[in-house]
């Protein structure tokens, strides 16, 4: 229900649903997760940026949270050592 709601509003308009497995950092493979892949618009200092993301929705959602990745393109810069940015 949450995914349907997201895909039908402006925030999720550029996300495409599919199915994919995910390899975790410890080498565990999670098979057949719902994947929402695309861009999410973000406003920052008066500019809108379309951030490329992959959102994996685990079978235990909403008890287990989505697994989210920003997929930077060549022209993007990621601030290192930021409290909200993982090193992986």
Backbone as CSV, one residue per row, in Angstrom:
resi,resn,N_x,N_y,N_z,CA_x,CA_y,CA_z,C_x,C_y,C_z
1,UNK,0.815,-1.182,0.000,0.000,0.000,0.000,0.873,1.266,0.000
2,UNK,1.955,1.283,0.787,2.858,2.436,0.817,3.533,2.638,-0.538
3,UNK,3.931,1.534,-1.169,4.603,1.628,-2.470,3.648,2.183,-3.516
4,UNK,2.421,1.703,-3.537,1.421,2.209,-4.475,1.194,3.695,-4.268
5,UNK,1.109,4.111,-3.020,0.925,5.524,-2.700,2.119,6.352,-3.173
6,UNK,3.337,5.867,-2.927,4.541,6.581,-3.352,4.586,6.729,-4.861
7,UNK,4.315,5.639,-5.580,4.410,5.675,-7.035,3.344,6.555,-7.676
8,UNK,2.266,6.799,-6.970,1.179,7.593,-7.548,1.251,9.075,-7.170
9,UNK,2.265,9.482,-6.398,2.386,10.908,-6.094,3.650,11.481,-6.729
10,UNK,3.810,12.784,-6.624,4.906,13.476,-7.305,6.291,13.000,-6.852
11,UNK,6.443,12.623,-5.574,7.750,12.183,-5.081,8.224,10.892,-5.742
12,UNK,7.303,10.023,-6.072,7.671,8.743,-6.655,7.439,8.635,-8.139
13,UNK,7.126,9.759,-8.787,6.775,9.749,-10.208,7.886,9.211,-11.102
14,UNK,9.135,9.325,-10.672,10.259,8.892,-11.504,10.919,7.618,-10.983
15,UNK,10.189,6.859,-10.171,10.678,5.571,-9.676,10.013,4.455,-10.474
16,UNK,10.802,3.466,-10.841,10.302,2.339,-11.621,10.394,1.075,-10.769
17,UNK,9.273,0.377,-10.549,9.315,-0.851,-9.754,9.831,-2.030,-10.577
18,UNK,10.593,-2.875,-9.922,11.066,-4.132,-10.510,11.413,-5.066,-9.365
19,UNK,11.988,-6.201,-9.685,12.405,-7.169,-8.679,13.898,-7.424,-8.846
20,UNK,14.613,-7.505,-7.737,16.051,-7.725,-7.807,16.537,-8.343,-6.506
21,UNK,17.636,-9.077,-6.591,18.272,-9.571,-5.370,19.270,-8.514,-4.912
22,UNK,19.722,-8.649,-3.671,20.655,-7.686,-3.099,21.735,-8.435,-2.345
23,UNK,22.992,-8.078,-2.586,24.121,-8.641,-1.847,24.479,-7.667,-0.739
24,UNK,24.414,-8.115,0.507,24.716,-7.251,1.634,26.223,-7.171,1.867
25,UNK,26.648,-6.271,2.741,28.071,-6.086,3.024,28.723,-7.326,3.622
26,UNK,27.933,-8.162,4.296,28.520,-9.369,4.895,28.478,-10.568,3.947
27,UNK,28.091,-10.347,2.692,28.084,-11.412,1.690,26.784,-12.187,1.605
28,UNK,25.802,-11.832,2.411,24.506,-12.495,2.369,23.727,-12.000,1.159
29,UNK,23.116,-12.927,0.428,22.302,-12.565,-0.728,20.835,-12.614,-0.317
30,UNK,20.127,-11.504,-0.520,18.695,-11.451,-0.238,17.980,-11.550,-1.581
31,UNK,17.260,-12.648,-1.826,16.641,-12.842,-3.144,15.328,-12.085,-3.304
32,UNK,15.025,-11.735,-4.536,13.722,-11.245,-4.986,13.092,-10.173,-4.099
33,UNK,13.759,-9.053,-3.988,13.192,-7.907,-3.280,12.502,-6.991,-4.273
34,UNK,11.525,-6.252,-3.806,10.938,-5.195,-4.622,11.957,-4.065,-4.686
35,UNK,12.273,-3.616,-5.889,13.231,-2.533,-6.094,12.515,-1.372,-6.761
36,UNK,12.668,-0.189,-6.178,12.194,1.045,-6.793,13.445,1.814,-7.200
37,UNK,13.614,1.987,-8.491,14.830,2.590,-9.017,14.481,3.805,-9.863
38,UNK,15.226,4.887,-9.678,14.976,6.096,-10.448,15.522,7.305,-9.733
39,UNK,14.789,8.407,-9.802,15.251,9.634,-9.158,14.191,10.202,-8.226
40,UNK,14.683,10.872,-7.200,13.829,11.597,-6.267,14.312,13.045,-6.272
41,UNK,13.375,13.979,-6.433,13.730,15.397,-6.453,14.024,15.881,-5.037
42,UNK,15.082,16.683,-4.912,15.470,17.257,-3.635,15.736,18.740,-3.843
43,UNK,15.148,19.571,-3.001,15.395,21.014,-3.060,16.479,21.368,-2.062
44,UNK,17.478,22.120,-2.528,18.590,22.536,-1.676,19.030,23.929,-2.101
45,UNK,18.938,24.864,-1.181,19.354,26.253,-1.418,18.762,26.828,-2.709
46,UNK,17.473,26.588,-2.882,16.767,27.167,-4.014,16.890,26.420,-5.329
47,UNK,17.636,25.325,-5.340,17.792,24.517,-6.556,17.160,23.152,-6.349
48,UNK,16.665,22.563,-7.426,16.113,21.216,-7.372,17.111,20.259,-8.009
49,UNK,17.428,19.196,-7.290,18.349,18.172,-7.769,17.601,16.855,-7.847
50,UNK,17.782,16.127,-8.940,17.187,14.801,-9.093,18.224,13.770,-8.684
51,UNK,18.006,13.173,-7.534,18.972,12.253,-6.936,18.657,10.830,-7.384
52,UNK,19.612,10.147,-8.042,19.375,8.766,-8.465,19.451,7.823,-7.257
53,UNK,18.418,7.029,-7.080,18.338,6.137,-5.919,17.874,4.741,-6.313
54,UNK,18.230,3.780,-5.482,17.672,2.434,-5.502,17.099,2.186,-4.119
55,UNK,15.812,1.876,-4.050,15.139,1.602,-2.780,14.676,0.150,-2.792
56,UNK,15.268,-0.678,-1.955,14.896,-2.087,-1.847,13.900,-2.247,-0.700
57,UNK,12.763,-2.836,-0.995,11.729,-3.036,0.026,11.768,-4.501,0.448
58,UNK,12.181,-4.795,1.680,12.318,-6.179,2.119,10.957,-6.823,2.372
59,UNK,10.905,-8.157,2.355,9.642,-8.855,2.604,9.014,-8.505,3.944
60,UNK,9.813,-8.157,4.941,9.293,-7.840,6.263,8.860,-6.399,6.445
61,UNK,8.797,-5.627,5.354,8.359,-4.231,5.456,6.916,-4.195,5.925
62,UNK,6.516,-3.353,6.845,7.186,-2.197,7.426,7.959,-2.485,8.717
63,UNK,7.952,-3.720,9.182,8.745,-4.043,10.377,10.230,-3.823,10.078
64,UNK,10.676,-4.249,8.898,12.052,-4.027,8.447,12.045,-2.853,7.471
65,UNK,12.925,-1.873,7.672,12.902,-0.675,6.827,13.453,-0.947,5.429
66,UNK,13.116,-0.079,4.478,13.721,-0.196,3.143,15.233,-0.010,3.227
67,UNK,15.933,-0.601,2.280,17.383,-0.449,2.159,17.594,0.526,1.008
68,UNK,18.224,1.651,1.294,18.297,2.737,0.320,19.742,3.048,-0.062
69,UNK,19.937,3.263,-1.353,21.245,3.640,-1.879,21.096,4.828,-2.804
70,UNK,22.001,5.786,-2.668,22.132,6.844,-3.664,23.123,6.326,-4.691
71,UNK,22.754,6.419,-5.962,23.614,5.938,-7.048,24.190,7.150,-7.777
72,UNK,25.311,7.689,-7.288,25.837,8.922,-7.870,26.251,8.756,-9.328
73,UNK,26.034,9.813,-10.088,26.505,9.870,-11.471,27.827,10.623,-11.475
74,UNK,28.512,10.636,-12.604,29.856,11.219,-12.678,29.904,12.682,-12.239
75,UNK,28.840,13.424,-12.474,28.861,14.855,-12.150,28.466,15.161,-10.705
76,UNK,28.127,14.133,-9.919,27.720,14.350,-8.526,28.911,14.288,-7.587
77,UNK,28.817,15.084,-6.523,29.823,15.029,-5.473,29.150,14.571,-4.188
78,UNK,29.775,13.656,-3.473,29.285,13.171,-2.183,30.237,13.702,-1.111
79,UNK,29.688,14.336,-0.107,30.515,14.881,0.965,30.988,13.747,1.860
80,UNK,32.299,13.553,1.910,32.873,12.496,2.743,32.808,12.888,4.215
81,UNK,32.781,11.874,5.057,32.769,12.043,6.516,31.564,12.823,7.019
82,UNK,30.479,12.794,6.284,29.235,13.416,6.739,28.506,12.408,7.602
83,UNK,27.826,12.860,8.633,27.170,11.932,9.562,26.059,11.109,8.917
84,UNK,25.521,11.552,7.781,24.468,10.804,7.099,24.957,10.045,5.869
85,UNK,26.266,9.973,5.656,26.838,9.295,4.496,27.681,8.124,4.974
86,UNK,27.311,6.919,4.535,28.095,5.726,4.879,29.311,5.603,3.994
87,UNK,30.337,4.961,4.499,31.558,4.781,3.724,31.451,3.636,2.725
88,UNK,30.374,2.859,2.830,30.197,1.727,1.932,29.291,2.126,0.790
